[in-house]
Amino acid sequence: MNIPNTLTMLRIVLALAFIVFLFMGGLFYKALAFATFFLASVTDLLDGFLAKRTNQITDFGKLMD
């Protein structure tokens, strides 16, 4: 498992956390949902950049993106 694919798997976990935080009550959890969404967005950008830069493009990465 290379780094771009690891970031993709992390993004799946972050998506689940985002959903949980989004549906919890309170401003604190909404802020956590926003932070989680932002972190997931950054991992999406980073994994694509790293995969192309290091020529680690995989079928798994193509499917998940």
A tleap script that builds the chain and sets N, CA, C and O, in Angstrom:
source leaprc.protein.ff14SB
mol = sequence {
  NMET ASN ILE PRO ASN THR LEU THR MET LEU
  ARG ILE VAL LEU ALA LEU ALA PHE ILE VAL
  PHE LEU PHE MET GLY GLY LEU PHE TYR LYS
  ALA LEU ALA PHE ALA THR PHE PHE LEU ALA
  SER VAL THR ASP LEU LEU ASP GLY PHE LEU
  ALA LYS ARG THR ASN GLN ILE THR ASP PHE
  GLY LYS LEU MET CASP
}
set mol.1.N position { 0.869 -1.171 0.000 }
set mol.1.CA position { 0.000 0.000 0.000 }
set mol.1.C position { 0.911 1.228 0.000 }
set mol.1.O position { 1.741 1.401 0.892 }
set mol.2.N position { 0.742 2.063 -1.004 }
set mol.2.CA position { 1.571 3.260 -1.097 }
set mol.2.C position { 0.915 4.444 -0.377 }
set mol.2.O position { -0.226 4.349 0.077 }
set mol.3.N position { 1.635 5.540 -0.280 }
set mol.3.CA position { 1.145 6.700 0.469 }
set mol.3.C position { -0.131 7.285 -0.132 }
set mol.3.O position { -1.060 7.579 0.620 }
set mol.4.N position { -0.223 7.469 -1.455 }
set mol.4.CA position { -1.489 7.994 -1.991 }
set mol.4.C position { -2.697 7.116 -1.664 }
set mol.4.O position { -3.771 7.634 -1.357 }
set mol.5.N position { -2.535 5.807 -1.725 }
set mol.5.CA position { -3.655 4.911 -1.390 }
set mol.5.C position { -3.973 4.951 0.102 }
set mol.5.O position { -5.132 4.817 0.493 }
set mol.6.N position { -2.965 5.132 0.924 }
set mol.6.CA position { -3.189 5.272 2.361 }
set mol.6.C position { -3.988 6.540 2.649 }
set mol.6.O position { -4.884 6.534 3.492 }
set mol.7.N position { -3.666 7.616 1.955 }
set mol.7.CA position { -4.425 8.863 2.118 }
set mol.7.C position { -5.875 8.692 1.665 }
set mol.7.O position { -6.789 9.269 2.256 }
set mol.8.N position { -6.075 7.908 0.629 }
set mol.8.CA position { -7.436 7.636 0.160 }
set mol.8.C position { -8.222 6.858 1.216 }
set mol.8.O position { -9.387 7.166 1.467 }
set mol.9.N position { -7.607 5.868 1.826 }
set mol.9.CA position { -8.283 5.102 2.883 }
set mol.9.C position { -8.569 5.994 4.096 }
set mol.9.O position { -9.616 5.868 4.731 }
set mol.10.N position { -7.640 6.888 4.412 }
set mol.10.CA position { -7.861 7.831 5.501 }
set mol.10.C position { -9.064 8.725 5.192 }
set mol.10.O position { -9.851 9.043 6.083 }
set mol.11.N position { -9.199 9.124 3.945 }
set mol.11.CA position { -10.320 9.979 3.553 }
set mol.11.C position { -11.661 9.264 3.736 }
set mol.11.O position { -12.658 9.911 4.055 }
set mol.12.N position { -11.702 7.973 3.545 }
set mol.12.CA position { -12.931 7.209 3.769 }
set mol.12.C position { -13.304 7.252 5.248 }
set mol.12.O position { -14.472 7.434 5.592 }
set mol.13.N position { -12.322 7.085 6.109 }
set mol.13.CA position { -12.568 7.164 7.559 }
set mol.13.C position { -13.015 8.577 7.934 }
set mol.13.O position { -13.936 8.748 8.732 }
set mol.14.N position { -12.365 9.580 7.361 }
set mol.14.CA position { -12.737 10.968 7.643 }
set mol.14.C position { -14.159 11.271 7.178 }
set mol.14.O position { -14.862 12.056 7.814 }
set mol.15.N position { -14.585 10.664 6.083 }
set mol.15.CA position { -15.949 10.878 5.595 }
set mol.15.C position { -16.968 10.341 6.597 }
set mol.15.O position { -18.004 10.962 6.831 }
set mol.16.N position { -16.670 9.194 7.181 }
set mol.16.CA position { -17.572 8.639 8.198 }
set mol.16.C position { -17.608 9.532 9.436 }
set mol.16.O position { -18.674 9.772 10.004 }
set mol.17.N position { -16.442 10.020 9.849 }
set mol.17.CA position { -16.388 10.923 11.003 }
set mol.17.C position { -17.147 12.208 10.707 }
set mol.17.O position { -17.842 12.732 11.577 }
set mol.18.N position { -17.019 12.719 9.486 }
set mol.18.CA position { -17.731 13.928 9.079 }
set mol.18.C position { -19.240 13.754 9.235 }
set mol.18.O position { -19.921 14.639 9.753 }
set mol.19.N position { -19.754 12.625 8.792 }
set mol.19.CA position { -21.195 12.368 8.879 }
set mol.19.C position { -21.645 12.322 10.336 }
set mol.19.O position { -22.685 12.878 10.689 }
set mol.20.N position { -20.864 11.661 11.173 }
set mol.20.CA position { -21.210 11.573 12.601 }
set mol.20.C position { -21.230 12.967 13.214 }
set mol.20.O position { -22.192 13.328 13.891 }
set mol.21.N position { -20.179 13.759 12.987 }
set mol.21.CA position { -20.110 15.104 13.563 }
set mol.21.C position { -21.208 16.004 13.023 }
set mol.21.O position { -21.744 16.837 13.755 }
set mol.22.N position { -21.543 15.847 11.763 }
set mol.22.CA position { -22.541 16.710 11.136 }
set mol.22.C position { -23.917 16.552 11.780 }
set mol.22.O position { -24.657 17.526 11.919 }
set mol.23.N position { -24.256 15.326 12.170 }
set mol.23.CA position { -25.580 15.079 12.720 }
set mol.23.C position { -25.653 15.173 14.242 }
set mol.23.O position { -26.715 14.964 14.828 }
set mol.24.N position { -24.536 15.484 14.879 }
set mol.24.CA position { -24.556 15.706 16.321 }
set mol.24.C position { -24.926 17.161 16.580 }
set mol.24.O position { -24.622 18.039 15.773 }
set mol.25.N position { -25.573 17.408 17.690 }
set mol.25.CA position { -26.013 18.754 18.008 }
set mol.25.C position { -24.882 19.605 18.568 }
set mol.25.O position { -23.937 19.093 19.167 }
set mol.26.N position { -24.993 20.883 18.366 }
set mol.26.CA position { -24.044 21.810 18.971 }
set mol.26.C position { -23.043 22.377 17.987 }
set mol.26.O position { -22.668 21.747 16.998 }
set mol.27.N position { -22.635 23.572 18.295 }
set mol.27.CA position { -21.695 24.294 17.441 }
set mol.27.C position { -20.318 23.624 17.422 }
set mol.27.O position { -19.643 23.623 16.393 }
set mol.28.N position { -19.906 23.064 18.542 }
set mol.28.CA position { -18.606 22.398 18.610 }
set mol.28.C position { -18.524 21.270 17.586 }
set mol.28.O position { -17.516 21.138 16.891 }
set mol.29.N position { -19.567 20.460 17.486 }
set mol.29.CA position { -19.559 19.338 16.550 }
set mol.29.C position { -19.667 19.807 15.104 }
set mol.29.O position { -19.136 19.159 14.201 }
set mol.30.N position { -20.344 20.918 14.879 }
set mol.30.CA position { -20.384 21.489 13.522 }
set mol.30.C position { -18.991 21.967 13.122 }
set mol.30.O position { -18.585 21.811 11.971 }
set mol.31.N position { -18.261 22.549 14.075 }
set mol.31.CA position { -16.890 22.983 13.800 }
set mol.31.C position { -15.993 21.771 13.531 }
set mol.31.O position { -15.132 21.815 12.652 }
set mol.32.N position { -16.198 20.685 14.293 }
set mol.32.CA position { -15.439 19.460 14.035 }
set mol.32.C position { -15.778 18.882 12.665 }
set mol.32.O position { -14.899 18.364 11.975 }
set mol.33.N position { -17.035 18.964 12.269 }
set mol.33.CA position { -17.438 18.494 10.942 }
set mol.33.C position { -16.740 19.306 9.862 }
set mol.33.O position { -16.254 18.751 8.876 }
set mol.34.N position { -16.691 20.621 10.049 }
set mol.34.CA position { -16.012 21.475 9.074 }
set mol.34.C position { -14.529 21.147 8.997 }
set mol.34.O position { -13.971 21.037 7.905 }
set mol.35.N position { -13.886 20.988 10.157 }
set mol.35.CA position { -12.455 20.675 10.188 }
set mol.35.C position { -12.178 19.317 9.537 }
set mol.35.O position { -11.185 19.153 8.827 }
set mol.36.N position { -13.055 18.355 9.782 }
set mol.36.CA position { -12.902 17.029 9.189 }
set mol.36.C position { -13.069 17.095 7.678 }
set mol.36.O position { -12.314 16.459 6.942 }
set mol.37.N position { -14.043 17.853 7.215 }
set mol.37.CA position { -14.255 18.019 5.773 }
set mol.37.C position { -13.046 18.687 5.132 }
set mol.37.O position { -12.599 18.279 4.060 }
set mol.38.N position { -12.522 19.709 5.790 }
set mol.38.CA position { -11.354 20.409 5.264 }
set mol.38.C position { -10.149 19.471 5.178 }
set mol.38.O position { -9.442 19.463 4.171 }
set mol.39.N position { -9.914 18.685 6.225 }
set mol.39.CA position { -8.803 17.740 6.224 }
set mol.39.C position { -8.969 16.688 5.129 }
set mol.39.O position { -7.997 16.323 4.467 }
set mol.40.N position { -10.178 16.207 4.939 }
set mol.40.CA position { -10.433 15.232 3.877 }
set mol.40.C position { -10.180 15.848 2.505 }
set mol.40.O position { -9.666 15.179 1.609 }
set mol.41.N position { -10.535 17.106 2.339 }
set mol.41.CA position { -10.288 17.788 1.064 }
set mol.41.C position { -8.800 17.924 0.791 }
set mol.41.O position { -8.350 17.759 -0.343 }
set mol.42.N position { -8.048 18.222 1.825 }
set mol.42.CA position { -6.596 18.358 1.666 }
set mol.42.C position { -5.973 17.007 1.318 }
set mol.42.O position { -5.067 16.941 0.487 }
set mol.43.N position { -6.448 15.935 1.939 }
set mol.43.CA position { -5.906 14.612 1.610 }
set mol.43.C position { -6.232 14.225 0.172 }
set mol.43.O position { -5.443 13.532 -0.470 }
set mol.44.N position { -7.376 14.659 -0.341 }
set mol.44.CA position { -7.725 14.382 -1.735 }
set mol.44.C position { -6.756 15.085 -2.676 }
set mol.44.O position { -6.279 14.495 -3.645 }
set mol.45.N position { -6.472 16.329 -2.388 }
set mol.45.CA position { -5.530 17.085 -3.199 }
set mol.45.C position { -4.140 16.472 -3.117 }
set mol.45.O position { -3.461 16.317 -4.132 }
set mol.46.N position { -3.722 16.127 -1.915 }
set mol.46.CA position { -2.379 15.607 -1.692 }
set mol.46.C position { -2.184 14.231 -2.315 }
set mol.46.O position { -1.127 13.961 -2.885 }
set mol.47.N position { -3.172 13.366 -2.219 }
set mol.47.CA position { -2.965 12.022 -2.768 }
set mol.47.C position { -2.877 12.058 -4.291 }
set mol.47.O position { -2.095 11.305 -4.872 }
set mol.48.N position { -3.644 12.895 -4.939 }
set mol.48.CA position { -3.535 13.016 -6.391 }
set mol.48.C position { -2.189 13.579 -6.809 }
set mol.48.O position { -1.577 13.107 -7.768 }
set mol.49.N position { -1.734 14.589 -6.085 }
set mol.49.CA position { -0.437 15.195 -6.380 }
set mol.49.C position { 0.689 14.181 -6.208 }
set mol.49.O position { 1.548 14.048 -7.079 }
set mol.50.N position { 0.684 13.465 -5.080 }
set mol.50.CA position { 1.742 12.488 -4.818 }
set mol.50.C position { 1.713 11.324 -5.806 }
set mol.50.O position { 2.763 10.855 -6.246 }
set mol.51.N position { 0.530 10.864 -6.148 }
set mol.51.CA position { 0.426 9.738 -7.087 }
set mol.51.C position { 1.003 10.114 -8.444 }
set mol.51.O position { 1.728 9.325 -9.051 }
set mol.52.N position { 0.690 11.301 -8.919 }
set mol.52.CA position { 1.209 11.729 -10.219 }
set mol.52.C position { 2.703 12.033 -10.153 }
set mol.52.O position { 3.457 11.668 -11.056 }
set mol.53.N position { 3.120 12.692 -9.097 }
set mol.53.CA position { 4.524 13.105 -8.967 }
set mol.53.C position { 5.454 11.908 -8.828 }
set mol.53.O position { 6.547 11.906 -9.394 }
set mol.54.N position { 5.032 10.888 -8.078 }
set mol.54.CA position { 5.880 9.718 -7.838 }
set mol.54.C position { 5.538 8.547 -8.756 }
set mol.54.O position { 6.090 7.457 -8.606 }
set mol.55.N position { 4.638 8.770 -9.695 }
set mol.55.CA position { 4.205 7.746 -10.655 }
set mol.55.C position { 3.705 6.492 -9.937 }
set mol.55.O position { 4.073 5.372 -10.290 }
set mol.56.N position { 2.859 6.700 -8.923 }
set mol.56.CA position { 2.266 5.590 -8.174 }
set mol.56.C position { 0.766 5.521 -8.436 }
set mol.56.O position { -0.018 5.318 -7.509 }
set mol.57.N position { 0.374 5.686 -9.664 }
set mol.57.CA position { -1.039 5.640 -10.039 }
set mol.57.C position { -1.477 4.170 -10.073 }
set mol.57.O position { -0.867 3.342 -10.749 }
set mol.58.N position { -2.542 3.869 -9.331 }
set mol.58.CA position { -3.023 2.495 -9.251 }
set mol.58.C position { -4.491 2.430 -9.682 }
set mol.58.O position { -5.176 3.452 -9.726 }
set mol.59.N position { -4.959 1.244 -9.993 }
set mol.59.CA position { -6.370 1.058 -10.336 }
set mol.59.C position { -7.261 1.373 -9.127 }
set mol.59.O position { -8.347 1.934 -9.276 }
set mol.60.N position { -6.788 1.004 -7.929 }
set mol.60.CA position { -7.534 1.306 -6.714 }
set mol.60.C position { -7.707 2.824 -6.562 }
set mol.60.O position { -8.804 3.305 -6.276 }
set mol.61.N position { -6.634 3.556 -6.752 }
set mol.61.CA position { -6.697 5.015 -6.641 }
set mol.61.C position { -7.613 5.640 -7.671 }
set mol.61.O position { -8.346 6.584 -7.376 }
set mol.62.N position { -7.568 5.108 -8.882 }
set mol.62.CA position { -8.462 5.622 -9.942 }
set mol.62.C position { -9.917 5.362 -9.584 }
set mol.62.O position { -10.775 6.224 -9.774 }
set mol.63.N position { -10.190 4.178 -9.071 }
set mol.63.CA position { -11.560 3.819 -8.714 }
set mol.63.C position { -12.081 4.664 -7.558 }
set mol.63.O position { -13.218 5.135 -7.591 }
set mol.64.N position { -11.254 4.854 -6.544 }
set mol.64.CA position { -11.705 5.574 -5.354 }
set mol.64.C position { -11.817 7.083 -5.598 }
set mol.64.O position { -12.610 7.758 -4.940 }
set mol.65.N position { -11.047 7.602 -6.516 }
set mol.65.CA position { -11.154 9.027 -6.831 }
set mol.65.C position { -12.269 9.242 -7.833 }
set mol.65.O position { -12.527 10.377 -8.235 }
savepdb mol mol.pdb
quit
